[in-house]
Amino acid sequence: MTHLLRAVVDLLLPPVCEVCGHRLTYDERVICEACWAKVEPFNPPLCVRCGRPSNKKVCDTCREQPLLPRRVRAIGNYDGILKEAIHLLKYNHRLSVASRLAQYLADIVAEEPEFQAADYLVPVPLHPTRERERGYNQAYVIAYRLSLLTGIPVLNNVLRRTRYTKDQIDLPKELRKSNVWGAFRVTDADKIRDKTIILVDDVFTTGATLNACTQVLVEAGVHEVYGLACATPV
């Protein structure tokens, strides 16, 4: 769309923020700056394993059920604007939202030397049936935008979901591990052997999906696995 045509369309049908309903400025897309300003990224002290707020170096949850990735970090709580943004990306085809989410994730990478040294970003895959239904994998869209900001290349399709699974966020905690365990396989071990990988996903809850992915990656010879997500419930 040319600048002139867009200006005419915006004049006749002013775009509004899909969160608060206020009119967007020319430079804004989908969500206004006032809404983005309400995002509250996690601040230290954080659990060194799951990245959630904690006064302990390793939180009680991670002591009881350790994550397989060496470290996982998320932007913030799965609530408010972050939840709205993820839903718009995931269910409403608002792919431009991924650029802003990726910027928050890039800020995390900039604070983590181990993340900066990673060889690849690997998006958590959708089952092919679900990806066809949706038209894209939101984790790949986020990882692609993050790669542009960090310079860490995306390695897509090296990890494949071989079993159709229910959305983890809709399941009770006790069923999440069995829902995804054994649902992934590595398609090309030679590409990732002895490499450091950052798994990228939109949301992690109990960590069952990241654990299942990490298990097969390590079995395929990956040196180290980290995790990045846009949000996690606290």
C-alpha positions as CSV (number, residue, x, y, z in Angstrom):
1,M,0.0,0.0,0.0
2,T,1.4,3.4,-1.0
3,H,1.7,6.2,1.5
4,L,-1.0,8.2,-0.3
5,L,-3.4,5.3,-0.5
6,R,-2.9,4.4,3.2
7,A,-3.5,8.0,4.1
8,V,-6.8,8.0,2.3
9,V,-7.8,4.7,3.9
10,D,-6.8,5.9,7.3
11,L,-8.9,9.1,6.8
12,L,-12.0,7.2,5.8
13,L,-11.6,4.3,8.2
14,P,-9.3,5.5,11.1
15,P,-7.4,2.5,12.5
16,V,-7.9,2.0,16.3
17,C,-5.9,0.2,18.9
18,E,-7.3,-3.3,19.2
19,V,-6.8,-3.3,23.0
20,C,-8.2,0.0,24.1
21,G,-10.0,1.3,21.0
22,H,-8.2,4.6,20.8
23,R,-7.3,5.9,17.4
24,L,-3.8,4.9,16.3
25,T,-1.3,7.4,15.1
26,Y,0.4,7.0,11.7
27,D,3.4,5.2,13.2
28,E,1.4,2.8,15.4
29,R,0.2,-0.7,14.4
30,V,-2.5,-2.8,16.0
31,I,-1.6,-1.7,19.6
32,C,-1.1,1.9,20.6
33,E,2.0,3.1,22.5
34,A,-0.1,3.9,25.6
35,C,-1.0,0.3,25.8
36,W,2.5,-1.0,25.2
37,A,3.7,1.3,28.0
38,K,1.6,-0.8,30.4
39,V,3.8,-3.9,29.8
40,E,5.6,-4.7,33.0
41,P,8.8,-6.8,32.2
42,F,10.1,-9.0,35.0
43,N,12.8,-7.3,37.1
44,P,15.4,-8.9,39.4
45,P,15.4,-10.8,41.6
46,L,14.6,-13.7,39.3
47,C,14.9,-17.4,39.5
48,V,18.1,-18.3,37.6
49,R,16.3,-21.3,36.0
50,C,12.8,-20.2,35.0
51,G,13.3,-16.5,35.1
52,R,10.2,-15.8,37.2
53,P,10.3,-13.3,40.0
54,S,11.8,-15.0,43.1
55,N,13.7,-14.0,46.2
56,K,15.5,-17.3,46.0
57,K,18.3,-18.1,43.5
58,V,16.3,-21.2,42.4
59,C,12.6,-20.9,43.1
60,D,10.7,-23.7,44.9
61,T,9.0,-24.8,41.7
62,C,12.3,-25.3,39.9
63,R,13.7,-27.2,42.9
64,E,10.7,-29.6,42.9
65,Q,10.5,-29.9,39.1
66,P,13.7,-28.7,37.4
67,L,13.5,-27.4,33.9
68,L,15.6,-29.2,31.3
69,P,16.8,-26.0,29.5
70,R,19.7,-24.5,31.4
71,R,17.8,-21.2,31.7
72,V,14.5,-19.8,30.5
73,R,13.6,-16.2,30.4
74,A,10.2,-14.5,29.6
75,I,9.2,-10.9,29.1
76,G,6.6,-10.8,31.9
77,N,3.5,-12.3,33.3
78,Y,0.9,-13.8,31.0
79,D,-1.7,-11.2,31.7
80,G,-2.8,-7.7,30.7
81,I,-1.2,-6.3,27.5
82,L,1.2,-9.1,27.0
83,K,-1.7,-11.6,27.0
84,E,-3.7,-9.4,24.6
85,A,-0.7,-9.0,22.3
86,I,0.0,-12.8,22.2
87,H,-3.7,-13.5,21.5
88,L,-3.7,-11.0,18.6
89,L,-0.7,-12.5,17.1
90,K,-1.7,-16.1,17.7
91,Y,-5.4,-16.0,16.9
92,N,-6.1,-12.8,14.9
93,H,-3.3,-12.8,12.4
94,R,-1.8,-9.6,13.7
95,L,1.8,-10.6,12.8
96,S,3.1,-7.0,13.2
97,V,2.7,-7.5,17.0
98,A,5.7,-9.9,16.8
99,S,8.1,-7.1,16.1
100,R,7.4,-5.4,19.4
101,L,7.5,-8.7,21.3
102,A,10.8,-9.5,19.7
103,Q,12.2,-6.2,20.8
104,Y,11.5,-7.1,24.4
105,L,13.1,-10.5,23.9
106,A,16.1,-8.8,22.3
107,D,16.5,-6.7,25.4
108,I,16.7,-9.9,27.4
109,V,19.3,-11.4,25.1
110,A,21.3,-8.2,25.5
111,E,21.4,-8.9,29.3
112,E,22.4,-12.5,29.0
113,P,25.9,-13.3,27.7
114,E,25.1,-17.0,27.4
115,F,22.1,-16.2,25.2
116,Q,24.2,-13.8,23.0
117,A,26.6,-16.7,22.3
118,A,23.9,-19.0,21.0
119,D,24.3,-20.6,17.6
120,Y,20.7,-20.7,16.6
121,L,17.2,-19.7,17.5
122,V,14.8,-22.7,17.2
123,P,11.1,-21.9,17.3
124,V,8.9,-24.5,19.0
125,P,7.0,-26.1,16.2
126,L,3.3,-26.5,15.6
127,H,1.9,-29.7,14.3
128,P,1.6,-29.3,10.5
129,T,-2.2,-29.6,10.7
130,R,-2.4,-26.7,13.2
131,E,0.1,-24.6,11.2
132,R,-2.0,-25.1,8.1
133,E,-5.1,-24.1,9.9
134,R,-3.5,-21.0,11.4
135,G,-1.4,-20.2,8.3
136,Y,1.8,-19.7,10.2
137,N,3.7,-20.7,13.4
138,Q,3.6,-17.7,15.8
139,A,6.9,-18.9,17.4
140,Y,8.6,-18.8,14.1
141,V,7.3,-15.3,13.4
142,I,8.7,-14.1,16.8
143,A,12.0,-15.9,16.3
144,Y,12.4,-14.4,12.8
145,R,11.9,-10.9,14.1
146,L,14.2,-11.6,17.0
147,S,16.9,-12.8,14.6
148,L,16.8,-9.5,12.7
149,L,17.5,-7.7,16.0
150,T,20.1,-10.0,17.5
151,G,21.9,-11.5,14.5
152,I,21.4,-15.0,15.8
153,P,20.1,-17.1,12.9
154,V,16.8,-19.0,13.0
155,L,17.0,-22.7,12.3
156,N,13.4,-23.7,11.3
157,N,12.2,-27.2,10.7
158,V,15.1,-28.9,12.5
159,L,12.6,-29.7,15.2
160,R,9.3,-31.2,14.2
161,R,6.1,-31.9,16.1
162,T,5.0,-35.4,15.1
163,R,1.9,-35.7,17.2
164,Y,-1.1,-33.4,17.3
165,T,-1.5,-32.0,20.8
166,K,-3.9,-29.9,22.7
167,D,-2.9,-26.3,23.6
168,Q,-1.0,-26.5,26.9
169,I,-2.6,-23.4,28.3
170,D,-6.0,-25.1,28.2
171,L,-4.9,-28.2,30.1
172,P,-4.6,-28.8,33.9
173,K,-1.1,-28.8,35.2
174,E,-1.0,-32.6,35.7
175,L,-1.8,-33.4,32.1
176,R,0.7,-31.0,30.4
177,K,3.7,-33.3,30.5
178,S,1.9,-36.3,29.0
179,N,0.3,-34.1,26.4
180,V,3.7,-33.2,24.8
181,W,6.2,-35.8,25.9
182,G,7.3,-37.8,22.8
183,A,5.6,-35.3,20.5
184,F,8.8,-33.9,19.0
185,R,11.7,-35.2,16.9
186,V,14.9,-33.8,15.4
187,T,15.0,-33.9,11.6
188,D,18.7,-33.1,11.0
189,A,21.0,-33.8,13.9
190,D,24.1,-32.9,12.0
191,K,23.0,-29.2,11.9
192,I,22.7,-28.9,15.6
193,R,25.3,-31.3,17.0
194,D,27.5,-29.5,19.6
195,K,25.6,-26.3,19.1
196,T,23.9,-24.0,21.6
197,I,20.2,-23.5,21.0
198,I,17.6,-21.0,22.2
199,L,14.1,-22.4,22.0
200,V,11.6,-19.6,21.2
201,D,7.9,-19.8,22.1
202,D,5.0,-17.5,22.8
203,V,4.1,-18.8,26.3
204,F,5.6,-21.3,28.7
205,T,3.5,-22.5,31.6
206,T,4.9,-25.5,33.5
207,G,7.7,-25.8,31.0
208,A,6.5,-29.2,29.8
209,T,6.8,-28.2,26.1
210,L,10.3,-26.8,26.5
211,N,11.3,-29.9,28.4
212,A,10.0,-32.2,25.7
213,C,11.9,-30.2,23.0
214,T,15.1,-30.0,25.1
215,Q,15.0,-33.8,25.7
216,V,15.2,-34.6,22.0
217,L,17.6,-31.9,21.2
218,V,20.1,-33.1,23.8
219,E,19.6,-36.7,22.6
220,A,20.5,-35.4,19.1
221,G,23.8,-34.0,20.4
222,V,23.0,-30.3,21.1
223,H,25.5,-28.9,23.6
224,E,23.2,-26.5,25.5
225,V,19.6,-25.4,25.4
226,Y,18.1,-22.2,26.6
227,G,14.5,-20.9,26.4
228,L,12.9,-17.6,25.6
229,A,9.1,-16.9,25.8
230,C,7.0,-13.8,25.5
231,A,5.1,-14.6,28.7
232,T,4.7,-17.0,31.6
233,P,2.0,-17.2,34.3
234,V,3.1,-16.3,37.8
